[in-house]
Amino acid sequence: MPPYKYDLLPEHLRHSESAKRETLGRPSIGLTKKVSITLPEDIWNRINREIEEVNDLKSMSAYFRKMALDHFKRSL
């Protein structure tokens, strides 16, 4: 948290060490964009099944992230 915002915190949060750090949580892996995708229900069912079957896919976001990264790695 930038020092100028530290003064805006409520008093009970100012004593926390995490309030003084500029970065919190997991490191960013990129820019987040919100999208909405319309697909037939049978395709969503297949995607959900694949997410359940593949160990390194933990979420819908991970599924689409892997698909996009794989696609663009091939095109380089």
Summary of the structure (lengths in Angstrom):
residues: 76
radius of gyration: 19.5
end to end distance: 37.4
largest distance: 52.4
contacts: 111
relative contact order: 0.08
helix: 50%
strand: 0%
